[in-house]
Amino acid sequence: MSGVQTITVAAGEGDQRLDRWLRRRFPQVTQGNIEKMCRKGDLRVDGGRVKANTRVQEGQSVRIPPLPDARGPAAPRRDKVTEADAQMIRSCVIYRDDHLLALNKPPGLASQGGSGQTRHVDGLGDALRFDADEQPRLIHRLDKDTSGILIMARNRLTSAQLSEAFRNRETRKIYWALVAGVPHPRMGTVRFGLVKAGGGGDGGEKMRAVHPSDVGDVQGAKHATTDYAVLDALGSRAAWLALVPVTGRTHQLRAHMAEMGHPIAGDGKYGGSAQENMGDGWGAGLGGEISRKLHLHARSLALTHPITGARLHLTAPLPEHMARTWSMLGWDAVDVPADPFQEDDLA
């Protein structure tokens, strides 16, 4: 077992999660080890307590407690990417310039590594270098089963500026979803807070909704706001929604729709995908030929380019299972307003 050591974050290693930085240097350290060291305050950055997802910056000093079977820092390595995965992730690129790129992330592919996640966008970043010297950095993330637009920065400067824009809510994200039943009114805002509620049934994290007036009284609860609008409906059985996450909490859209009584189709964690919904009641299963996969897609993203100052409006086509559902229900995505919340004549 090694003693306490302090390592300086080297050039080119900045703006990445602490747990990922540490595991690249000490492959024998598990995620559980890192989480425990953070909770106990044994792992510190510039003398301060940190979390596993804290982003380290070049020049910072990381205090590392004794590690079992440590053999000293290993040279930073690139994750090996198979040719098939390289072609797959490159085919997802829907926008690219010298400073950033946008992917249409497929459902089933995690954004980042974690418990049991060995194949993810971040780990395939080397295939997205193209002509750049640096591996692109994730600016935000999507749930594994959620598809759609994902932004990556191609250099440190762009990463810092985009991260600030997302923190300051200077971007406009619109999701599309198929939900059970039809919300009333057909346009509105959900303001339930969210708090971690333990396991989600599949080993993952799950959030619990908290009434807005009770958020301050529930430890760990955070305010959350979602705007929604009905774009079309199948009688009273199902609705096509546009969703805007005004805040960006974990599983916010899924938890908010479930709290309304209109869970997203295929959402086994928040709606019970095996429970069929025959009207406005509970259950995220629609039966028939409708796919059991999650019907949630990050459809569009508007942001100001951090370098040129131009306003970018990016749109991601629906994944195959949602496009098949839309076609089956007779819904046409072509004539839908880019931002229906700004339309006065929304049906």
BASEKOL-332020 format. One line per 4 residues: number of its first residue (from 1); their letters; for each residue x, y, z of C-alpha. Coordinates in Angstrom, 1 decimal. Each point is the difference from the previous one (the first is absolute). Layout:
// residues N
NUM	A	X/Y/Z; ... .
This chain:
// residues 347
1	MSGV	0.0/0.0/0.0; 1.4/3.4/-1.0; 0.1/3.1/2.2; -1.7/3.3/-0.4 .
5	QTIT	1.0/1.7/-3.2; -0.8/3.3/-1.8; -0.2/0.1/-3.8; -0.3/3.1/-2.1 .
9	VAAG	-2.5/-0.2/-2.9; 2.2/0.2/-3.1; -0.4/1.9/-3.2; -2.7/-1.6/-2.1 .
13	EGDQ	-1.7/-1.6/2.9; -2.2/2.8/1.1; -3.7/0.4/-0.1; -0.8/-3.7/0.6 .
17	RLDR	-1.7/-1.7/2.9; 2.1/-0.8/3.0; -1.0/-3.7/0.1; 0.9/-0.5/-3.7 .
21	WLRR	3.3/1.8/0.5; 0.9/-2.1/3.0; -1.0/-3.3/-1.6; 2.1/0.7/-3.1 .
25	RFPQ	3.0/0.4/2.2; -0.8/-2.8/2.4; -2.0/-2.6/-1.9; -0.3/-2.3/3.1 .
29	VTQG	-2.1/2.6/1.9; -3.7/-0.7/-0.3; -2.8/2.5/-0.2; -1.2/-1.1/3.4 .
33	NIEK	3.5/0.7/1.4; -0.1/3.5/-1.4; -3.5/0.8/1.3; 1.0/-1.2/3.5 .
37	MCRK	3.2/2.2/0.0; -2.1/3.0/-1.0; -2.6/-0.6/2.7; 2.7/-0.3/2.7 .
41	GDLR	1.8/3.1/-1.3; 3.2/-2.0/-0.6; 0.1/0.9/-3.7; 0.5/3.8/-0.4 .
45	VDGG	0.7/2.6/-2.7; 1.9/3.1/0.9; -0.7/-0.9/3.6; -3.8/0.0/-0.3 .
49	RVKA	-2.5/-2.8/0.2; -1.3/-1.3/-3.3; -2.5/-2.3/-1.6; 0.8/-2.8/-2.5 .
53	NTRV	-1.5/2.1/-2.9; 2.0/3.2/0.9; 1.9/1.2/-3.1; 3.7/0.5/0.5 .
57	QEGQ	2.0/2.7/-1.7; 3.6/0.2/-1.2; 2.4/0.9/2.8; -2.2/-1.1/2.9 .
61	SVRI	1.4/-2.1/2.7; -1.8/-3.3/0.8; 0.6/-1.6/3.4; -0.3/-3.7/-0.3 .
65	PPLP	-0.1/-2.2/3.1; 1.7/-3.4/0.2; -1.2/-2.3/-2.7; 0.1/-3.8/0.2 .
69	DARG	2.4/-1.7/-2.4; 0.9/3.3/-1.6; 2.9/0.0/-2.4; 0.3/3.7/-0.5 .
73	PAAP	-1.5/2.2/-2.6; -0.4/-1.5/-3.4; 0.3/2.0/-3.2; -3.3/1.4/-1.2 .
77	RRDK	-1.4/-2.4/-2.6; -2.5/0.2/-2.8; -3.0/-2.3/0.1; 0.3/-2.5/-2.8 .
81	VTEA	-2.9/0.4/-2.5; -0.9/-2.8/-2.4; -0.4/0.9/-3.7; -3.7/-0.9/0.2 .
85	DAQM	-0.6/2.3/3.0; 2.0/2.7/-1.7; -2.1/-0.1/-3.1; -3.2/-0.1/2.1 .
89	IRSC	0.8/3.0/2.2; 1.2/2.0/-3.0; -3.2/-0.7/-1.8; -1.8/1.7/2.9 .
93	VIYR	1.6/3.4/-0.7; -2.6/2.5/-1.2; 2.1/3.1/0.3; 3.7/0.8/0.2 .
97	DDHL	2.3/3.0/-0.2; 3.5/0.8/1.4; -1.4/0.6/3.5; -2.8/-2.4/0.7 .
101	LALN	-2.0/-2.9/-1.3; -3.5/-1.3/0.5; -1.1/-3.6/0.0; -3.4/-1.6/-0.4 .
105	KPPG	0.6/-2.6/2.8; -1.7/-3.3/-0.6; -2.2/-1.5/2.8; 1.8/-2.7/2.0 .
109	LASQ	3.4/1.8/-0.1; 1.1/1.6/3.3; 1.4/3.5/0.0; 2.7/-0.8/2.6 .
113	GGSG	1.4/-2.9/1.8; -1.3/-1.2/3.3; -1.2/-3.1/1.8; 0.0/-2.8/-2.6 .
117	QTRH	0.4/2.5/-2.9; 3.0/-1.0/-2.1; -1.2/1.4/-3.4; -0.9/3.7/0.0 .
121	VDGL	0.4/3.2/-2.0; 2.8/1.3/2.1; 2.0/-3.2/-0.4; -0.5/0.3/-3.8 .
125	GDAL	1.3/3.5/-0.1; 3.3/-0.9/-1.6; -1.9/-0.9/-3.2; -1.5/3.5/0.0 .
129	RFDA	3.3/1.9/-0.1; 0.0/0.3/-3.8; 2.7/2.7/-0.7; 0.2/1.3/3.6 .
133	DEQP	2.9/-0.6/2.4; -2.3/-0.5/3.0; -2.7/-2.5/0.7; -3.4/1.7/0.2 .
137	RLIH	-1.6/0.6/3.3; -3.6/-0.6/1.0; -1.8/3.2/1.1; -3.2/-1.6/1.2 .
141	RLDK	-1.5/-3.5/-0.1; -3.1/-2.0/-0.8; -1.4/-3.1/1.8; 1.2/-3.2/-1.6 .
145	DTSG	-3.5/-0.8/-1.6; -0.6/3.6/-1.0; 1.0/0.9/-3.6; 0.8/3.3/-1.6 .
149	ILIM	2.3/3.0/-0.1; 3.2/-0.2/2.1; 2.6/2.8/-0.2; 3.8/-0.5/0.3 .
153	ARNR	2.7/2.6/0.1; 3.1/-0.5/-2.2; 2.4/2.0/2.2; 0.3/1.3/3.6 .
157	LTSA	-1.0/3.6/-0.7; -3.2/-1.1/-1.8; -0.7/-2.5/2.8; 0.2/2.7/2.7 .
161	QLSE	-2.2/2.4/-1.9; -2.7/-2.5/-0.9; 0.0/-1.4/3.5; -0.7/3.5/1.3 .
165	AFRN	-2.8/0.5/-2.6; -1.7/-3.2/1.2; 0.4/0.9/3.6; -1.5/3.5/-0.6 .
169	RETR	-2.9/-1.5/-2.0; 0.9/1.8/-3.2; -0.9/-3.0/-2.1; -3.4/-1.1/-1.1 .
173	KIYW	-0.7/-3.7/0.0; -3.2/-1.6/-1.3; -0.8/-3.6/0.4; -2.7/-2.1/-1.6 .
177	ALVA	-1.8/-2.8/1.8; -2.9/-2.4/-0.3; -2.0/-0.1/3.2; -2.9/-2.1/1.2 .
181	GVPH	-3.2/2.0/0.1; -0.4/3.7/-0.9; 1.0/2.7/2.5; -2.5/2.7/0.8 .
185	PRMG	0.4/2.9/-0.5; 1.8/-0.7/-3.3; 2.8/2.5/0.8; 1.4/0.6/3.4 .
189	TVRF	2.8/-0.1/2.5; 0.9/-2.7/2.6; 1.8/1.4/3.1; 0.4/-3.1/2.2 .
193	GLVK	3.4/-0.2/1.7; 2.1/-3.2/-0.2; 1.9/-2.0/2.6; 2.0/-3.2/-0.2 .
197	AGGG	-2.2/-2.9/0.9; 2.5/-2.9/0.0; 0.0/-2.9/-2.5; -1.9/0.2/-3.2 .
201	GDGG	-0.8/-3.6/-0.4; 2.7/-0.7/-2.5; 2.9/1.0/2.3; 0.0/3.6/-1.1 .
205	EKMR	-0.9/3.2/1.8; -3.6/1.1/0.2; -1.5/3.4/0.9; -3.1/0.7/2.1 .
209	AVHP	-2.3/3.0/-0.7; -0.5/2.5/2.9; -2.8/2.6/0.1; 1.5/3.4/-0.7 .
213	SDVG	-1.1/1.3/3.4; 1.8/-2.8/1.8; 3.4/0.1/-1.8; 1.6/2.1/2.7 .
217	DVQG	-1.0/-2.5/2.6; 1.3/-3.1/-1.7; 3.7/-0.7/0.3; 1.7/-0.1/-3.3 .
221	AKHA	-3.0/1.1/-2.0; 0.6/2.5/-2.8; -2.4/2.2/-1.9; -0.8/-1.2/-3.6 .
225	TTDY	-2.0/1.6/-2.7; -1.2/-1.5/-3.3; -2.1/1.6/-2.7; -2.2/-2.3/-2.2 .
229	AVLD	-2.2/0.3/-3.0; -2.3/-2.5/-1.8; 0.9/-0.2/-3.7; -2.4/-2.7/-0.9 .
233	ALGS	-2.1/-2.8/1.6; -1.4/-3.4/-0.6; -3.5/0.5/1.4; 0.5/-0.2/3.8 .
237	RAAW	2.5/-2.8/0.0; 3.3/1.7/-0.9; 1.5/3.4/-0.8; 3.0/1.3/-1.8 .
241	LALV	1.6/2.6/2.3; 2.7/2.7/-0.4; 1.8/0.4/3.3; 2.4/2.7/1.2 .
245	PVTG	2.1/-0.7/3.1; 0.3/3.5/1.4; 2.2/-1.5/2.7; 2.3/-3.0/-0.6 .
249	RTHQ	-0.6/-2.6/2.7; 0.7/-3.7/-0.2; -2.9/-1.8/-1.8; -2.0/3.2/0.2 .
253	LRAH	-2.3/-0.5/-3.0; -0.7/-3.6/0.8; -0.8/0.7/3.7; -2.1/3.0/-0.8 .
257	MAEM	-2.1/-1.8/-2.6; -0.5/-2.9/2.3; -1.1/2.3/2.8; -2.6/1.6/-2.4 .
261	GHPI	-1.4/-3.5/-0.6; 1.3/-0.1/-3.5; 3.2/-2.1/0.0; 2.1/-0.1/-3.1 .
265	AGDG	-0.6/-3.1/-2.1; 2.5/-2.7/0.6; 1.2/1.4/3.3; 0.3/-3.0/2.2 .
269	KYGG	1.6/2.0/2.9; -2.6/2.7/0.3; -3.1/-1.4/-1.7; 0.2/-3.7/0.0 .
273	SAQE	0.4/-0.8/-3.7; -1.8/-3.3/0.4; -3.1/1.7/1.3; -2.3/0.8/-2.9 .
277	NMGD	-1.8/3.3/0.1; -3.5/-0.1/-1.5; -0.9/3.6/0.5; 1.0/2.8/2.3 .
281	GWGA	1.1/-2.3/2.8; 3.3/-1.3/1.1; 2.4/-2.1/-2.0; 2.7/0.7/-2.6 .
285	GLGG	-0.9/-3.0/-2.3; -2.0/0.7/-3.1; -0.1/-3.6/-1.3; -0.4/-1.2/-3.6 .
289	EISR	2.9/0.7/-2.3; 1.3/3.0/2.1; 3.6/-0.6/1.0; 0.7/-0.6/3.7 .
293	KLHL	3.1/2.2/-0.2; 0.0/3.5/1.7; -1.7/2.6/-2.2; 2.0/3.0/1.0 .
297	HARS	2.2/1.9/-2.4; 2.0/3.2/0.3; -1.3/1.5/-3.2; 1.5/3.5/-0.3 .
301	LALT	2.5/2.2/1.6; 0.6/3.7/-0.5; 3.2/1.7/1.3; 2.3/2.8/-0.7 .
305	HPIT	3.3/-1.1/-1.5; 2.6/0.7/2.6; 2.6/1.2/-2.6; -1.9/1.5/-2.9 .
309	GARL	-3.0/1.3/1.9; -2.4/-1.4/-2.6; -3.2/-1.6/1.2; 0.0/-3.7/-0.7 .
313	HLTA	-3.3/-1.9/-0.4; 0.6/-3.7/-0.1; -2.6/-2.7/-0.7; 0.4/-3.8/0.5 .
317	PLPE	-2.1/-2.5/-2.0; -2.1/-2.5/2.0; 1.6/-3.3/0.9; -1.4/-3.0/-2.0 .
321	HMAR	-2.4/-1.3/2.7; -1.6/3.5/0.5; -0.1/0.6/-3.8; -1.9/-3.3/-0.4 .
325	TWSM	-2.4/1.0/2.8; -0.6/3.4/-1.6; -0.7/-1.6/-3.4; -2.4/-2.5/1.6 .
329	LGWD	-1.9/2.7/1.7; -0.1/2.2/-3.1; 2.0/2.8/1.6; 2.1/2.2/-2.4 .
333	AVDV	3.0/1.7/1.6; 0.7/2.2/-3.1; -2.5/2.8/0.6; 0.4/0.3/3.7 .
337	PADP	1.3/3.5/1.2; 3.7/-0.1/1.1; -1.1/1.6/3.3; -3.7/-0.6/0.6 .
341	FQED	0.1/1.9/3.2; 0.3/3.2/-2.0; -3.0/-0.8/-2.2; -3.4/1.7/0.8 .
345	DLA	-2.0/-2.5/-2.0; 1.2/-3.3/1.6; -2.8/-2.6/-0.2 .
